[in-house]
Amino acid sequence: METSVEDAYATGAMVRAEEWQAVISAGDGAAAALNVLSKEKGEHYHDFDVPADATELFGSLVDAE
Ligand SMILES: Cc1cc2nc3c(=O)[nH]c(=O)nc-3n(C[C@H](O)[C@H](O)[C@H](O)COP(=O)(O)OP(=O)(O)OC[C@H]3O[C@@H](n4cnc5c(N)ncnc54)[C@H](O)[C@@H]3O)c2cc1C
């Protein structure tokens, strides 16, 4: 979602020639927001909680916090 303009992201209808659905635009916005947060934090960011034993159950792909 990043553009050639620093810190400017483009989402939704303006960048999709054919997938014109409101939910796709909303999803694009959510993905761009995670991109921004990851960039700010300097590491991949996700905004959901996981159970404390998730790593034990599902492996290291899930980082329990
Ligand atoms: C006739 C029609 C029917 C549709 N029906 C459906 C449907 O049934 N279901 C569905 O899911 N999707 C439907 N869509 C598609 C859906 O409307 C779009 O996918 C969605 O609105 C795109 O959202 P967006 O935020 O990317 O862009 P937009 O909703 O187009 O929002 C862009 C906003 O930016 C503003 N803007 C533009 N230029 C500037 C500027 N220079 N400065 C400031 N603001 C600016 C505009 O005024 C607008 O408010 C339909 C689209 C059309 C045209």
The ligand as an SDF file (V2000), in Angstrom:
LIG
                    3D

 53 58  0  0  0  0  0  0  0  0999 V2000
  -22.6580    3.0790   -8.6110 C   0  0  0  0  0  0  0  0  0  0  0  0
  -21.8180    2.2880   -7.6510 C   0  0  0  0  0  0  0  0  0  0  0  0
  -22.4020    1.2510   -6.9450 C   0  0  0  0  0  0  0  0  0  0  0  0
  -21.6540    0.5000   -6.0460 C   0  0  0  0  0  0  0  0  0  0  0  0
  -22.2390   -0.5210   -5.3480 N   0  0  0  0  0  0  0  0  0  0  0  0
  -21.5450   -1.2220   -4.4480 C   0  0  0  0  0  0  0  0  0  0  0  0
  -22.1640   -2.2500   -3.6730 C   0  0  0  0  0  0  0  0  0  0  0  0
  -23.3560   -2.5350   -3.7940 O   0  0  0  0  0  0  0  0  0  0  0  0
  -21.3930   -2.9380   -2.7860 N   0  0  0  0  0  0  0  0  0  0  0  0
  -20.0770   -2.6670   -2.6090 C   0  0  0  0  0  0  0  0  0  0  0  0
  -19.4390   -3.2870   -1.7710 O   0  0  0  0  0  0  0  0  0  0  0  0
  -19.4580   -1.6940   -3.3350 N   0  0  0  0  0  0  0  0  0  0  0  0
  -20.1590   -0.9730   -4.2440 C   0  0  0  0  0  0  0  0  0  0  0  0
  -19.5400    0.0170   -4.9640 N   0  0  0  0  0  0  0  0  0  0  0  0
  -18.1220    0.2340   -4.7980 C   0  0  0  0  0  0  0  0  0  0  0  0
  -17.8250    1.0380   -3.5520 C   0  0  0  0  0  0  0  0  0  0  0  0
  -18.6210    2.1920   -3.5240 O   0  0  0  0  0  0  0  0  0  0  0  0
  -16.3420    1.4130   -3.5810 C   0  0  0  0  0  0  0  0  0  0  0  0
  -15.5600    0.2370   -3.7400 O   0  0  0  0  0  0  0  0  0  0  0  0
  -15.9320    2.1100   -2.2840 C   0  0  0  0  0  0  0  0  0  0  0  0
  -16.7600    3.2130   -2.0060 O   0  0  0  0  0  0  0  0  0  0  0  0
  -14.5040    2.5920   -2.4240 C   0  0  0  0  0  0  0  0  0  0  0  0
  -14.1540    3.2280   -1.2110 O   0  0  0  0  0  0  0  0  0  0  0  0
  -12.9150    4.1770   -1.1740 P   0  0  0  0  0  0  0  0  0  0  0  0
  -12.8710    4.7070    0.2200 O   0  0  0  0  0  0  0  0  0  0  0  0
  -11.7170    3.4950   -1.7120 O   0  0  0  0  0  0  0  0  0  0  0  0
  -13.2450    5.3700   -2.2150 O   0  0  0  0  0  0  0  0  0  0  0  0
  -14.4420    6.3850   -2.2270 P   0  0  0  0  0  0  0  0  0  0  0  0
  -15.6550    5.8400   -1.5390 O   0  0  0  0  0  0  0  0  0  0  0  0
  -14.5620    6.8210   -3.6540 O   0  0  0  0  0  0  0  0  0  0  0  0
  -13.9120    7.5690   -1.3290 O   0  0  0  0  0  0  0  0  0  0  0  0
  -12.9450    8.4770   -1.8080 C   0  0  0  0  0  0  0  0  0  0  0  0
  -13.2290    9.8090   -1.1180 C   0  0  0  0  0  0  0  0  0  0  0  0
  -12.1460   10.7060   -1.3940 O   0  0  0  0  0  0  0  0  0  0  0  0
  -12.6930   11.9570   -1.6950 C   0  0  0  0  0  0  0  0  0  0  0  0
  -11.6950   12.6910   -2.4910 N   0  0  0  0  0  0  0  0  0  0  0  0
  -11.3500   12.4940   -3.7800 C   0  0  0  0  0  0  0  0  0  0  0  0
  -10.3880   13.3500   -4.1460 N   0  0  0  0  0  0  0  0  0  0  0  0
  -10.0940   14.0950   -3.0480 C   0  0  0  0  0  0  0  0  0  0  0  0
   -9.1800   15.1470   -2.7880 C   0  0  0  0  0  0  0  0  0  0  0  0
   -8.3430   15.6180   -3.7040 N   0  0  0  0  0  0  0  0  0  0  0  0
   -9.1700   15.6780   -1.5410 N   0  0  0  0  0  0  0  0  0  0  0  0
  -10.0040   15.2010   -0.5780 C   0  0  0  0  0  0  0  0  0  0  0  0
  -10.8880   14.2040   -0.7710 N   0  0  0  0  0  0  0  0  0  0  0  0
  -10.9250   13.6660   -1.9870 C   0  0  0  0  0  0  0  0  0  0  0  0
  -13.9760   11.6830   -2.4410 C   0  0  0  0  0  0  0  0  0  0  0  0
  -14.8500   12.7760   -2.4120 O   0  0  0  0  0  0  0  0  0  0  0  0
  -14.5050   10.4850   -1.6420 C   0  0  0  0  0  0  0  0  0  0  0  0
  -15.2930   10.9020   -0.5320 O   0  0  0  0  0  0  0  0  0  0  0  0
  -20.2760    0.7780   -5.8700 C   0  0  0  0  0  0  0  0  0  0  0  0
  -19.6870    1.8390   -6.5980 C   0  0  0  0  0  0  0  0  0  0  0  0
  -20.4480    2.5810   -7.4790 C   0  0  0  0  0  0  0  0  0  0  0  0
  -19.8010    3.7140   -8.2260 C   0  0  0  0  0  0  0  0  0  0  0  0
  1  2  1  0
  2  3  1  0
  2 52  2  0
  3  4  2  0
  4  5  1  0
  4 50  1  0
  5  6  2  0
  6  7  1  0
  6 13  1  0
  7  8  2  0
  7  9  1  0
  9 10  1  0
 10 11  2  0
 10 12  1  0
 12 13  2  0
 13 14  1  0
 14 15  1  0
 14 50  1  0
 15 16  1  0
 16 17  1  0
 16 18  1  0
 18 19  1  0
 18 20  1  0
 20 21  1  0
 20 22  1  0
 22 23  1  0
 23 24  1  0
 24 25  2  0
 24 26  1  0
 24 27  1  0
 27 28  1  0
 28 29  2  0
 28 30  1  0
 28 31  1  0
 31 32  1  0
 32 33  1  0
 33 34  1  0
 33 48  1  0
 34 35  1  0
 35 36  1  0
 35 46  1  0
 36 37  1  0
 36 45  1  0
 37 38  2  0
 38 39  1  0
 39 40  1  0
 39 45  2  0
 40 41  1  0
 40 42  2  0
 42 43  1  0
 43 44  2  0
 44 45  1  0
 46 47  1  0
 46 48  1  0
 48 49  1  0
 50 51  2  0
 51 52  1  0
 52 53  1  0
M  END
$$$$
